[in-house]
């Protein structure tokens, strides 16, 4: 599907699983809508929740090695999957920049991180080896350390000139311009670390254990954990939410949200062909915009114009731009509970003025025919600080019984500097 179509299709009945979505299930802490997230299964399946869009999966691909991790693009409209042999699969606006799929590795790949531009990424192997592709730059690895750590994950700095590598014993290794903020070695309660995530500004990171323990560093604030609680399946990953807090994901698809992080659904209680291997974030920083006259697609393909301080729905050709700031807009709709959602993210250096709050229109078609138009709004947020996001979920309408192919697109009207 092209960006101009601005749709995500979800075919009901037998195609529901293939579409990579699932109905919301109870959470330890249900919150307001947020940035969304995607769960990645070992067989290449992708399950999207909240504003995070499903852009494809490797579920129908015969994989030489199971999927072990992935990363979202900076705009949030795509993602990469990485398999244990280093094979990389790109979807949405993610660009393939290379892989180790044809190389003989000393140890399987265990994770990946994307560069801030989305034009490259790093793969990390279990022996600490790091492989850089696209505009990613190699800044060192843990493969030469003695004793050699058992590496489980990697996170990049916001500049793209460094990264952190986490080991199963809780050790954290910093390379390039990544600041060492602390290690969880000896603080995991005997449970192995399974992943790490870093803040967008690089001032903090968090590691999580298979037992659900969470150890934060730097500016990441402790907001709770699953340590000491009985789990139906071990935790396999952690991600930081755009508005603060963090989420854990278990191998059975269970999702646990802490702090301001939103719970937007999980695969817990549903039969999976293979276990969930990782979680990646959803909505990102969006397209590059600057006060002026534009017609540029937003994260989900809805078109907006910045003219005279007002963002309105518009066409597709970029007409003007210099020293762009960033503004991200994403809408979503779930055919399971019928709820529409919207999110606006300000990654510019100045506040965004929202006199009318957030308001979005989500237009839904059924089998190519206009079916419903839902309005999502949150009038309470009048100013959006730099780096902040505002989200809203509107009253939903459930699809009729029977099969059907649904698509949605959206537009919004807000005011910016």
C-alpha positions, 0 to 999 in steps of 0.5 A: 500500500502506498503512503497516499492511501493512508490505510491499514487493512485488517481482514477479519475472521481467518485473516485476523491472525495474519494481520498481526492484531489481537483483542485487548486483554486484562493488564496489571495496570490499564492506562490511557492510550499512548504511543502503541507497540508491536509484539514480535513472535519467533516465527516472524508474526507481528501483533500491533496495538494502539496507534502502532500500525501493522505494516507486514510480517514474516509469518508466512516466510520460511525462516532459516532462524527464528526472529529474536528482535527488531526495531521501529523506524524514527517515524514509527510507520515501519519496523525491522525484524532480525532473526538469529542468523542475522537475517533482516526483514524491513516493513513499512518505511523501514529500509533494508541496509544489509544483514549477516544472513549469509555469514557464518557467525560465532554466535547467534544475533540477539538484538538490533537498534536503529540509527536516529535517521532510520537509514541504518542499524546495528545487530548484536550477537550473543558473543558481544559482536556488533555489526553495523549497516547503512549509516550506522557506525561501528564504535566497538564491541564486547566480543574481545572482553575477557571473560566474554559476556553473554550479550542479550541486547543493544540500545542506541544513543540519540546521536547515532554515534554510540550504543549500549550493550547489555549482558545476561548477568546485568552488565552494561557496556558503553561504546562511542558517545554512550554514557555509562550510567550503571550496571545491574550486575549482582542486582538481578535476583539471580534471574538473567537479564533479557533486554534493555531500552534507552531514553530518547535523549540518551540520559537513561536506560533500563534492563529487565530480567526473565522474572520481571525484575526492572533495574533503571539507570540515569533519568529512568524512574522506577515505576514497578516490576513483576519481581516476586509475582508468579508468571505464566511465561518468562519476560522476554523484553522491555520498552520505554514509553514515549510519555514515560514509564515502561512496558514488559512483554512475556513469551506468551504475549502478555504485556505489563505497563508501569508508570505513565506507560499505557496498556493497549492490548496483548496476546495473552490467552490467545493461541500463538504458533510460536512464542513472542520474542520481543517488543518494539515501540509504535508511533515515532517522531513523525515527518519533518515539518517546519512552520511554513507551507507544506503538504507532507504525509504524517506518520500514518499517511494522513496529509497535513499542511503547516500554513499561518500557524495552522495544521490542516489536512492537505495534499501530498507534494512538498512545496517548501522547507528549511531547517525542519522541526519534527511533528508526528501524527498517528491515528489508529482503529481496532476492528476488535473493540471498534475504538479509534485513537490518535496521537500527536508528538512534538519533537521540536525545540519549542512548545506547540500551542493547542488552543483546541486540544487534539482533535482527529477524524478517523475515516473507516471503509469496509470493502472499499466503501465508506462505512464510519467516521469517528472523531477522537478528541482531547480538549484538555491539553492546550500546550505540548512541551518539546518531546511530549506527546498527547493521545486520545481514544474515542468512543468506538463502533464495533464492525458488523458480524461476518467477514470484511476488509476494513481500512482507515485514514485520518486527518487533524486540525491543531495549532502550532507556533 
